[in-house]
């Protein structure tokens, strides 16, 4: 019998340490209407990283797909086992920067070691800032212009990679780009009447762009589909013998040091995701007084450290690290949650039910066969959206012309020369162009200059 929540209380579960276990069907209701949509969307977007795992780690599809399914398992357990409230995902904004970093290493063992080094650095940072609770203070210390430059670096690297990918399937990719940008960012589209069709299309923008691009790609001959019956058997043993630290060895200290700048950037981006998610959930909490949403960034730091480390020892490293939220899904779930308890009993009803079918669907070869040809499209759309969103977020973080120019400069250095150049040169340029007094003083100075010219 499922345990009911008292009005205004946190969703029931089994406490263990700082975490809470919530068993589907016992502590959280089952809503099958979300299973197929959520599972297919997670497979398509998450599966987009499979070609990257195959390329950089020089492994077969079976191993790469196994690594992905293990990732889905730990994403689901963020809500089920650890009781964190966010709709988990990867640190998508860091993916372009990670690709730039990995491009400096030979595919195979060297790239595996490089990704291990990044993972170790990020795990230590999450643990350190979680235990000391200094994450917010560190985030305040880092100048906003430098953070914006890091985010712009992700945007430039993302858009640059997609321009290089375009010649391989131009008709399909342009179709997918146009559809997803119109559905998610078009002002004219947003002004259309809020019909049921518009709301459905807007809520499923990613899935719709994949489907239409798949049809266009098939017609143009850029995509070919095949069909296969049966079940996929995860190659856990083979994955561990190919990717695990005890099989390929540990990265050198020099490689770990080289990964430090990227690790810092990834932490800054992940902490930004936590802030975004916290803001979204606080708004939802005000709309739903029947449930107290338990937001705890210290617990989230522990969960992210555990997820990234346990991924490494259960299936090997990921090209995209575990992150706190999948932004698109987080927004989708919160908007449904705001409609009331009849639509979504608990915030955990949304997250758990959205993710729970991904692994079962990922074990069906017919589903895998249909989704696999769409991986390049899914990867392209994921990276394009990351680049587009990172670009406008970065520019919205600064207000002066000097800061805007510095953001572009840091972004270019990060995307072209790598994270170390972005952070190092960015700090030097910040001190030279803006100074120790900071951005507020620079903004006041620029306002004075504008007033003098106007006078």
MOPESUL-V42558 format. One line per field, one symbol per residue. ss: DSSP state (@ for helix, = for strand, . for the rest). phi: phi as a letter, one per 20 degrees, with the letter a starting at -180 (. if undefined). Layout:
ss->???
phi->???
This chain:
ss->........=....===..===..=...=...@@@@@@@@@@@@@@@@@@@@@@@@@@...@@@@@@@@@@@@@@@@@@@@........==.@@@@@@@@@@@......@@@@@@@@@@@@@@@@@@@@@@@@..@@@@@@@..@@@@@@@@@@@@@@@@@@@@@@@@@.@@@@@@@@@@@@@@@@.@@@@.....@@@@@@@@.@@@@@@@@@@@@@@@@..........=....@@@@@@@@.@@@@....@@@@@@@@@@@@@@@@@@@@@@@@@@@@@@@@@@@...=.....@@@@@@@@@@@@@@@@@@.......==...@@@@@@@@@@@.........@@@@@@@@@..@@@@@.=@@@@@@@@..@@@@@@@@@@@@@@@@@@@@@@....@@@@@@@@@@@@@@@@@.@@@@@@@@@@@@@@@.....@@@@@@@@@@@@@@@@.
phi->.ffeefgnefgfadfbmedcecegnddcfdcgfeffgfffffffffffegffffffelcffgffffgfffggfffffgefeemfefefadeffegffffgfffecfgogffffffffffgfffffffffffelegfffffffggffffffffgfffffffffffeggfbfffffgffffffffdcffgffefgfeffffffffcgfffffffffffffffneccdccbepcedgeffffffdcfgfedneffffffffeggfgffffffffffffffffffffffffcffceeeebffgfffffffffffffedbofdfdffcfcdggfgfgfffffffofffbgcffffffffefeffgffeefgfffffgfegffffffffffgffffffffffeccdfffffffffffffffeeogfffffffffffffednffnfffffffffffffffff
